[in-house]
Amino acid sequence: MLRNLTRMPTDLSSDSRRQLLNAVTDLFLLDQEPTEASKEHYGQIAVTSLSHLGDEDRRGYADRVAAMPTLPRNVAVTLGGDGNAEVARLVLTLSPVLTDNDLAAIAVSQTQQHLAAIAERARLSERVTDILVERGDRTVLTTVSANEGAAFSDRGFDRLLERGNGDAAIAGNLARRSDLEPKRAERVLRIVGQLAETAAGANSDPQSLARQARQQRLEVKLLLSDLAAKVREVDDVLIMLADEDRAYHLAQVLSQVADITPEQALRVLMQRDASGIAVTCRSLGVGATAFRAILQLRARRLYFSLRDIDDDVEAYAKLDLATAERTLRFLKLRTKIA
């Protein structure tokens, strides 16, 4: 059927193309393991349709398919390279099919908004961060410096320190990272100390940010140990991290408790569609209060309306536990096969 639809009439209206794309997408999503031929045909339909759709329709479609692991790569590249950053944003942040080559090509040619979306990905290679720290503005540098899934080459790290010189937010983000090698940590501490000495009204202790970073990393390790030993409730930990807006640490907790990868946990947490995080939380027996706290974190990060939270909590209460557990098992199995 998808093969036949690749020869679409050329005189279709934008609305007709949008409806057709949605219908074909529904059909494509039914197959959890599509063949390469099926992906190729669907990709042709999607890319052809997108060129005829307006910004809002492209954004709606992009938000729907951003996290799809079976999305054809040419569709992900088309969406990620869209000139409208709002269309591209979630695809650049969440899509698991974009390669380093794809991200690098987009990062060297698109806007600061595109770069900021890339900087939020769960994992970033040294090659991509090299481009981000060279081209990025303050928002991009602040975001990537705080991203613990971002790897930095020696050159990229040097450039980040150079371009972020005098910026307390970037220095603080680096001081809080758990992956700093001793030499890099020493350099960051020195910068933090200099900023503390010169900032008006700054804390008299130049290593306060570094101490806070160590305390946070130790706290997360202790929380994970407590959860493994069952001396803390999952709900209490999730509420605390959500209230403190610590999305990355919250994803770490979900990763351990649900036995999924940190990338998967961050993806379901931050994708626009709440179904992924709902399924994960429901399968873990997370209560409505903790789930609401997570939704509030998502609203802050993704600029959602708080008015939608009540509806999502109500839908969460109706979500069947067996269905949620089955869906999570499939997610784990697909990861092992991949």
N, C-alpha and C positions, 0 to 999 in steps of 0.2 A: 504493500500500500504506500509506504513512504517513497518507494521508487517512482510510482506513478505521479506523486504530488510534486516531484522536482520540476515537472513541466507545467508550471502555473501560468494561467493567462496573464498577459502583460497589462491588461486594463483593469485589474482589481483596484478598488479603492483602498485607502490607508486603513479604514476600519475593517474592511473585509480581510485584508492581509493580517491585521492584528488578531481577528477571530480565528483565522486559519492557523496562524502560528500557535495560538493557545491550544487549539484542538489537537494539532500535531504533537505539541509538547506533552499534552496529557497522554497521548498514545505512546510516545517515546518513553515516558516515565514508567509505564506499566512493565516494561522489560528491564529488570534489574541487571541483566548481563547482556546488553545489546551486542550484536556482531559488528565487526568493522564496517561491513557494507551498510548496515542499518544506521550507524553513526555518520557515515559519509553522506547518505541521502538526507538524514535529518539536518546535518550541518549545512548542506546546500540550501535547503528550504529556509532555515533560520537566517543565514547570512543574506540571502536574497530578500527576505521579508524585512529585515532590519533596516536596509537602505531606504525603505519606503515609509518607515514609521516615524512619528514625531518623538520629541524628547521624552514626554511623559510615558508613552507606550514603550519606548526602548528601556526606560528606567524600570518600569514595572516588570518587564520580561527579565531584565538583568538581575533584579533583586530576587526573582523567583528561582533562577537557575545558577546563581553565583556559586553555591557550594556543591553543585552536582559533580560527583566523581566521574560520571559517564558523559559529561558534556563534551561534545567534539571540540578539539583544540582550536580549530579555526573560528568557532563561535566565541570561545573564551577570549581569543586574541582580538577579535572584532569588537567585543564589548569592552575589554580592558583598554583598548586603544581609542575608544570613542572620544571625540573631542569634547563632549559634555562630561565633566568629571563626576557629576551626580549619577550618570548612567554607569560609568566605569567603576565607581568607588568600591562597592561590595565585591565585585568580581576580582578586582585587584587585591583586596584584602583576604578573600576567602577561597578563591578558586584553587582546587588541588591539581588542576591540569595545566596551569601555566608553568612553563619551564623557566629556568634562569635566563635563557636566551630571550624568551618572550618578555620577561620583566625588565631585562636590561634594555631591550629595544624601546619599550614604552618609557622607561625612566629617562632615557637620553633625548626623547622627542616630545614629551607631553608636559603638562602644566605642573605647578607646585601642588595643586590639589590631587593630581594623579600620584605624585611622589609621596604625599602624606598617606594616601591609602595603601601604597606598597609598604611603607614603613611600619604599618600595623600588622603585617602578616605574622603568623605564628612562627615561621622559620624564614630567615633571610641568609643567603650565602654571602661570602666576602665580596664576590664579584658585584653583587647588586648593591650592597652597602657602600662599596667604593663610589658608585655613581650617586647614591643618595647623599652622601656627605659632601660630594663635590658640587652637586647642582642644587641641593635642597636649601630652602630658606629656614628661618628660625623654627618654624613649626615642624618641619621635616626633621631637622637636627634634634629637636627636643623629643620627638616621638621615637626616632630610631635609637637614640641614646638610652631610652627607658625600656626598649624592647629586648628582653632577655633571650629571645629566640634569634636575635640578630648577631651574626658572626662578623668580626672586623679583622681585616688584614692589618699588618703593621702600618702600612701606608695609609689605610683608611682610618685607623685609630689616630695616627698622628694628625691627619687632616681634620678629623673631628675636633680634636683638642685645639687645633689652630683656629678653625672657623668658629668654635664655640668659646673662644677665649673671653673671659670676663662675664660669661653667662652663668648665673648661679643655678638656674634650672637644669641646664645640661650637665654642669659639674656635679650637681646633686644626684641626677639620674645615674651617672657613671659610678658615683660612689656607692650607690645602692645595688649595683650589679653583683651577682653572685659568681660570675665567671671570670673576674679580672685576674690576670696573672700577676704575680708579685711586683714585677717592674711597672706594669701598667697601673696597678693599684697605688704604688708609691707616687707616681706622677700625678694621679688624680688627687690624692691626699694633699699633695703640695699645692695644687691649684685651689682646692677647697680651703686650705689654710690661708692662702693669699686673699681669697674673696672674703673670708670671715674677718680678716684683719682690716680690710679696707671698707667694707660695707657699713654704712651708718646704722648704728643700733644693732649690729650683728651680734650673735652669740660670742662671748669672749673665748669660748673653746673652739679652736679652728678645726677640730676633728669631730664636731658634733654630728655632721651629716654622715660621716663614715661610721660612727658608733650606731647611729640610727639604722644604717644599712645592715650592719652586722646583726643588730637586734632583730630586724625584720626577717633576715634569712634564717636565723636561729629559731625564731618564732614559728616559721612555716615548717621547719624540720620537726620541731616539737609537736606541732599540731598534727602532722602526718603520722608521727609515732603514736600519739595519743589515740588517733582514730584506728590505727592498726591494732592497738592494745584494747580498743573498745572502752577507754576511760573518758572519752568525749563523744557527744552526739554529733552526727554529721550536720544536722540542722543548725546547731549552735555555731559551728565553725563557718558554715556557709553564710549565715546571717552576719557574723562579725566581719568577714572579708568583703561581703557585698556592701555593707554599710560604710566600710572604709574605702570603697571604690577600688579594690585590689583585684582587678579582673584576671591578671596573669596568675596570681597566687590561688585564686578561686578555681581557675582551670586546672592548676596542679592538683588540687584536692579532688576535683571531679575525676581527673585522670586516674589517680590512685584508687579511689573508692569504686569507680565504675569499671576499672581495668581496661581503659582505652588510652590511646596515645595523647600526650599533651596537645598535639596539633588538632586532633579530633575534638578534644574537650574545648579548646579555645574557639574552634570553628562553630560548634553548636551553640556556644555561649554568645558569640558575637554576630552570627548571621541574622539577617532581618526577620526571617520566618522563625517564630517561637516554637515550632513543633519539635525541632531537634533537642533543644534544652528541656522542653516539657517531657519528652520521652525519656531522656536520660535521668532527670530528677524523679519522675514517677517510678521508674524501674528500681531506683534506690530507696523508695519510700520516703522521699523528702516531703515534708509537710507544706501546707499552703502558706504559712507565714514565711518560711525560708524561700519558697518559690517566689513569693511576692517581692522579697528583698532582692532576689536575683533579677527579676523583671525591672525593678527600679534602677539597678545598676545599668542594665541594658538601655533603659530609657535615657539615662544620663549620657552614656557613651554614644548611642546611635541617634540621639535627638528625637526619640519617640514621644508621643503625647502620653502623659500619665493617665489620660482618660481611658486608654485601651487596656490598662493593667487589670481592672476589675473583670473585664470580659475574658482575658487570658487565664486569670485565676479560676474563674468559673468553669471554663473549658478544661482546665487542668484537673479539677475535682471530678470531672466526668470521664477522664481518660482511663481506659481499661488497663489494669496492671499487667495482665497476661500479654496484651498487645504490646505494651511498652517493653516488657522484658524480651519478647520475641524480636522486636525491632532492634534492640540493643545487641542481642546475640548475633543478629545478621551483620551489624556494623563491625563487631569484633572479628567475625569469620571473614568478611570481605578484606579486612586489614591484613589478616594472616595470609590469605591467598595472595594478596598483592605483594 
